């Protein structure tokens, strides 16, 4: 192990808790997911309407990607769509903010 890595690791406190927010309680994930999808669809002149969103709710991974390709007749594979979506998530989630209620109650 190199010295830089060793010093960096030793400088951190041990993690005692991890919180997963998979339902939008702490951050507004629903809007982030929707915007990430719309960012991809913008490249193809398509709009992610509520009516179309309802048709994809509950689908994940390859099933969701295949459904999106079919619904919007996109000229890319479901693998490419999923790759683009993952890239969008990485961009969008870097600067996400806590829900207002969380900030008001000073939970950090």
Contact map, one row per residue, 1 for C-alpha under 8 A:
111011000000000000000000000000000000000000000000000000000000000000000000000000000000000000000000000000000000
111111000000000000000000000000000000000000000000000000000000000000000000000000000000000000000000000000000000
111111100000000000000000000000000000000000000000000000000000000000000000000000000000000000000000000000000000
011111110000000000000000000000000000000000000000000000000000000000000000000000000000000000000000000000000000
111111111000000000000000000000000000000000000000000000000000000000000000000000000000000000000000000000000000
111111111100000000000000000000000000000000000000000000000000000000000000000000000000000000000000000000000000
001111111110000000000000000000000000000000000000000000000000000000000000000000000000000000000000000000000000
000111111111000000000000000000000000000000000000000000000000000000000000000000000000000000000000000000000000
000011111111000000000000000000000000000000000000000000000000000000000000000000000000000000000000000000000000
000001111111100000000000000000000000000000000000000000000000000000000000000000000000000000000000000000000000
000000111111100000000000000000000000000000000000000000000000000000000000000000000000000000000000000000000000
000000011111110000000000000000000000000000000000000000000000000000000000000000000000000000000000000000000000
000000000111111000000000000000000000000000000000000000000000000000000000000000000000000000000000000000000000
000000000001111100000000000000000000000000000000000000000000000000000000000000000000000000000000000000000000
000000000000111111000000000000000000000000000000000000000000000000000000000000000000000000000000000000000000
000000000000011111000000000000000000000000000000000000000000000000000000000000000000000000000000000000000000
000000000000001111100000000000000000000000000000000000000000000000000000000000000000000000000000000000000000
000000000000001111110000000000000000000000000000000000000000000000000000000000000000000000000000000000000000
000000000000000011111000000000000000000000000000000000000000000000000000000000000000000000000000000000000000
000000000000000001111100000000000000000000000000000000000000000000000000000000000000000000000000000000000000
000000000000000000111111111000000000000000000000000000000000000000000000000000000000000000000000000000000000
000000000000000000011111100010000000000000000000000000000000000000000000000000000000000000000000000000000000
000000000000000000001111100010000000000000000000000000000000000000000000000000000000000000000000000000000000
000000000000000000001111111111000000000000000000000000000000000000000000000000000000000000000000000000000000
000000000000000000001111111100000000000000000000000000000000000000000000000000000000000000000000001000000000
000000000000000000001001111100000000000000000000000000000000000000000000000000000000000000000000011001000000
000000000000000000001001111110000000000000000000000000000000000000000000000000000000000000000001111000000000
000000000000000000000001111111110000000000000000000000000000000000000000000000000000000000000001111000000000
000000000000000000000111001111111000000000000000000000000000000000000000000000000000000000000000000000000000
000000000000000000000001000111111100000000000000000000000000000000000000000000000000000000000000000000000000
000000000000000000000000000111111110000000000000000000000000000000000000000000000000000000000000000000000000
000000000000000000000000000111111111000000000000000000000000000000000000000000000000000010011000000000000000
000000000000000000000000000011111111100000000000000000000000000000000000000000000000000010000000000000000000
000000000000000000000000000001111111110000000001000000000000000000000000000000000000000000000000000000000000
000000000000000000000000000000111111111000000000000000000000000000000000000000000000000000000000000000000000
000000000000000000000000000000011111111100000000000000000000000000000000000000000000100110010000000000000000
000000000000000000000000000000001111111110000001000000000000000000000000000000000000100100000000000000000000
000000000000000000000000000000000111111111000111000000000000000000000000000000000000000000000000000000000000
000000000000000000000000000000000011111111100000000000000000000000000000000000000000000100000000000000000000
000000000000000000000000000000000001111111110000000000000000000000000000000000000001100000000000000000000000
000000000000000000000000000000000000111111111111000000000000000000000000000000000000000000000000000000000000
000000000000000000000000000000000000011111111110000000000000000000000000000000000000000000000000000000000000
000000000000000000000000000000000000001111111100000000000000000000000000000000000000000000000000000000000000
000000000000000000000000000000000000000111111100000000000000000000000000010000000000000000000000000000000000
000000000000000000000000000000000000000011111110000000000000000000000000000000000000000000000000000000000000
000000000000000000000000000000000000010011111111000000000000000000000001000000000000000000000000000000000000
000000000000000000000000000000000000010011001111100000000000000000000000000000000000000000000000000000000000
000000000000000000000000000000000100110010000111110110000000000000000000000000000000000000000000000000000000
000000000000000000000000000000000000000000000011111110000000000000000000000000000000000000000000000000000000
000000000000000000000000000000000000000000000001111111000000000000000000000000000000000000000000000000000000
000000000000000000000000000000000000000000000000111111100000000000000000000000000000000000000000000000000000
000000000000000000000000000000000000000000000001111111110000000000000010000000000000000000000000000000000000
000000000000000000000000000000000000000000000001111111111000000000000000000000000000000000000000000000000000
000000000000000000000000000000000000000000000000011111111000000000000000000000000000000000000000000000000000
000000000000000000000000000000000000000000000000001111111000000000000000000000000000000000000000000000000000
000000000000000000000000000000000000000000000000000111111110000100110000000000000000000000000000000000000000
000000000000000000000000000000000000000000000000000011111110000000000000000000000000000000000000000000000000
000000000000000000000000000000000000000000000000000000011111000000000000000000000000000000000000000000000000
000000000000000000000000000000000000000000000000000000011111101100000000000000000000000000000000000000000000
000000000000000000000000000000000000000000000000000000000111111110000000000000000000000000000000000000000000
000000000000000000000000000000000000000000000000000000000011111110000000000000000100000000000000000000000000
000000000000000000000000000000000000000000000000000000000001111111000000000001100100000000000000000000000000
000000000000000000000000000000000000000000000000000000000011111111100000000000000000000000000000000000000000
000000000000000000000000000000000000000000000000000000010011111111110000000000000000000000000000000000000000
000000000000000000000000000000000000000000000000000000000001111111111000000001101100000000000000000000000000
000000000000000000000000000000000000000000000000000000000000011111111100000001000000000000000000000000000000
000000000000000000000000000000000000000000000000000000010000001111111110000000000000000000000000000000000000
000000000000000000000000000000000000000000000000000000010000000111111111110000000000000000000000000000000000
000000000000000000000000000000000000000000000000000000000000000011111111111111001000000000000000000000000000
000000000000000000000000000000000000000000000000000000000000000001111111110000000000000000000000000000000000
000000000000000000000000000000000000000000000000000100000000000000111111100000000000000000000000000000000000
000000000000000000000000000000000000000000000100000000000000000000011111110000000000000000000000000000000000
000000000000000000000000000000000000000000000000000000000000000000011111111000000000000000000000000000000000
000000000000000000000000000000000000000000010000000000000000000000011101111100000000000000000000000000000000
000000000000000000000000000000000000000000000000000000000000000000001000111110000000000000000000000000000000
000000000000000000000000000000000000000000000000000000000000000000001000011111011000000000000000000000000000
000000000000000000000000000000000000000000000000000000000000000000001000001111111000000000000000000000000000
000000000000000000000000000000000000000000000000000000000000010011001000000111111100000000000000000000000000
000000000000000000000000000000000000000000000000000000000000010010000000000011111110000000000000000000000000
000000000000000000000000000000000000000000000000000000000000000000000000000111111111000000000000000000000000
000000000000000000000000000000000000000000000000000000000000000010001000000111111111100000000000000000000000
000000000000000000000000000000000000000000000000000000000000110010000000000001111111110000000000000000000000
000000000000000000000000000000000000000000000000000000000000000000000000000000111111111000000000000000000000
000000000000000000000000000000000000000100000000000000000000000000000000000000011111111100000000000000000000
000000000000000000000000000000000001100100000000000000000000000000000000000000001111111110000000000000000000
000000000000000000000000000000000000000000000000000000000000000000000000000000000111111111000000000000000000
000000000000000000000000000000000000000000000000000000000000000000000000000000000011111111100000000000000000
000000000000000000000000000000000001101000000000000000000000000000000000000000000001111111110000000000000000
000000000000000000000000000000011001000000000000000000000000000000000000000000000000111111111000000000000000
000000000000000000000000000000000000000000000000000000000000000000000000000000000000011111111100000000000000
000000000000000000000000000000000000000000000000000000000000000000000000000000000000001111111110000000000000
000000000000000000000000000000010001000000000000000000000000000000000000000000000000000111111111000000000000
000000000000000000000000000000010000000000000000000000000000000000000000000000000000000011111111000000000000
000000000000000000000000000000000000000000000000000000000000000000000000000000000000000001111111000000000000
000000000000000000000000000000000000000000000000000000000000000000000000000000000000000000111111100000000000
000000000000000000000000001100000000000000000000000000000000000000000000000000000000000000011111110000000000
000000000000000000000000001100000000000000000000000000000000000000000000000000000000000000000011111000000000
000000000000000000000000011100000000000000000000000000000000000000000000000000000000000000000001111101100000
000000000000000000000000111100000000000000000000000000000000000000000000000000000000000000000000111111100000
000000000000000000000000000000000000000000000000000000000000000000000000000000000000000000000000011111110000
000000000000000000000000000000000000000000000000000000000000000000000000000000000000000000000000001111111000
000000000000000000000000010000000000000000000000000000000000000000000000000000000000000000000000011111111111
000000000000000000000000000000000000000000000000000000000000000000000000000000000000000000000000011111111111
000000000000000000000000000000000000000000000000000000000000000000000000000000000000000000000000000111111110
000000000000000000000000000000000000000000000000000000000000000000000000000000000000000000000000000011111110
000000000000000000000000000000000000000000000000000000000000000000000000000000000000000000000000000001111111
000000000000000000000000000000000000000000000000000000000000000000000000000000000000000000000000000001111111
000000000000000000000000000000000000000000000000000000000000000000000000000000000000000000000000000001100111
